[in-house]
Amino acid sequence: MSSIKIIGLEKLQKKLKKNCNLNDVKKVVAHRGSNLQTQAQENAPVGTPASTGIPGYVGGTLKRSIGLELENGGMTAEVEPTADYAEYVECGTRYMDEQPFLKPALDNVGIKFKSDLKKLMK
């Protein structure tokens, strides 16, 4: 699966530890992580009998596979699909157009996350 690396995370954590209550930071991480999971699930395409050509097909495996884990003592939220084909859907293949669901969610929630952290640092 593709990954996204945030540069300067250690520097940010040091400043946050110095300027604010870490429990408040953990609340923001949990809240925005949950928002990211929800938006990614809402964005995830769901196959139908018509789109797959399989009568009675019930889709939604990709959507259901998008999970949230809080790590690093609550300082890290990891939102990741566990469906083995998720990367093909997100990025596409030479036979299939991309159907991004995770990156658009991250772009949207990331702005709110940064704004929430800036408020805590004031």
N, C-alpha and C positions, 0 to 999 in steps of 0.2 A: 504494500500500500504506500502511496505517496505520503510524505510527511512535510510538516511546516515547522521551520525552526525560527524562533524569535531571538533576534540578536540583542544583547544587552540586558538579558533577563536577570543576571546576577547583580548588575549595577542597580537595576530597578528594585530588586528585593532588598538590597542594603538601604536604599533611600526610604523605601516604605517602612522598614523596621525602625529606622531612625525617626521618621516623621509622623507615624500614625499607629493605631492599634491594629495588631496583626489579625485579631478576630474580625475586624471590619473588612480587612482585605480578603480573608477566607470566605466571608459572606458574599462579597462581590464575585469571587472566583466561582463559588458554587452556583450563585444566581445566574451569572452569564454563561457558565458551562451548561446549565439546564436550558437556557434560552437557545444556545447553539445546538444542543441535541434536538430540541423541539423543531427549530427551523430546518435543520438538515432532514429530519423525518418528514416535515411538510413538503420539502423540495424533492424528496426522493421519488423517482418515477415508479409506478406500480403497473405491472403487466396485467393484461385483461385477456379473456378468451379471444377477443378480436385481434389484439396486438400480437399474441403468440400463435394463433391458429390452433389452439388446443381447447376443445370444448370442455367447459366446466373448470377451466384453469382459475385458480385463486392466487392472486399475486400478493405482494407486500412483504416478501422475505427480506429484501434490502432495507425497507423502512423499519421493520421490526429489529433488524440486526444492529441498528445504530444505538450504541450504548454510551453511557457516561460513567467515568471513574474519576474520583477525586484522589489525588496522590500527593506525595511530598507534604504530608501533614495538613492537607487542605489548600496548599498554595498552587496546586496544579490541577486543572480539569482536562481530562482527556476524553474527547468525543471521537468515536471511531466505529465504522461499520465492520462487522465481522463476516459478512457475506464474502465469499472468496472472489466474487466477480465485481465487487464494488468499484475497484479502480478502473475497470473497463467501462463501467457506466459513467463514472466521473470524467475520465479523460478520453474515452472513445478508443476505437481501434481502426485499423485500415478498412474494416468492413462495417463499422458502426459509428455514427456520429456521437460526439460526447453529449452527455446529459448532466452537466454539473449540478450537484445538490449540496455538496459540502463546502466548496469554496465560496459560493454566494452567501451561504449562511455565515461563514466565518467573516467575510467582508462586512456584513451588516452588524453582526454582534461585536466584532472587534472594535468598531468605532465607539459603541456604547461602553464596552469594557474599558477602553482607554479613558473615556470621559469620566467614568466612575472612579478610576484610580487617581485621576488628576484632582477630582473633588476631595478625595481622602488626603491627598498630599498638601492641601492648602492649610 
